[in-house]
């Protein structure tokens, strides 16, 4: 059995720095975090156009 977790620990997700929606990253992640929608928009803005 050992040191297995029971899954009762709640993960608190960081808020998106653009819109405030929950992200896929825990609050312990360093740097600016974006929700999936804002990540997609950011990727579209920074993608090579040609």
C-alpha positions in Angstrom: 0.0 0.0 0.0 2.7 2.5 0.9 2.4 6.3 0.4 -0.5 6.3 -2.0 -2.7 9.4 -2.0 -6.4 8.9 -1.5 -7.4 11.7 -3.9 -8.9 13.8 -1.2 -6.5 16.7 -1.6 -8.2 19.6 -3.4 -6.1 21.3 -6.0 -6.7 25.1 -6.2 -6.2 26.3 -9.8 -4.7 29.6 -10.6 -6.9 32.3 -12.2 -6.2 33.5 -15.7 -4.3 36.8 -15.8 -6.5 38.0 -18.7 -10.0 37.0 -17.9 -10.0 35.6 -14.4 -11.3 32.2 -15.3 -9.8 29.1 -13.7 -6.7 27.7 -15.6 -5.4 24.2 -15.9 -2.5 25.1 -13.6 -2.3 24.9 -9.8 -1.7 28.2 -7.9 1.8 27.0 -7.1 2.9 27.5 -10.8 5.2 30.5 -11.3 4.6 33.1 -14.0 1.5 34.3 -15.7 -1.1 31.7 -16.2 -3.8 31.7 -18.9 -7.0 29.7 -19.3 -7.3 27.4 -22.3 -9.3 30.0 -24.3 -6.8 32.8 -23.6 -3.9 30.5 -24.3 -5.4 29.7 -27.7 -5.9 33.4 -28.5 -2.3 34.2 -27.5 -1.1 31.4 -29.7 -3.1 32.9 -32.6 -1.7 36.4 -32.0 1.9 35.2 -31.9 1.8 32.6 -34.6 3.8 33.1 -37.8 1.6 34.4 -40.5 3.4 33.2 -43.4 
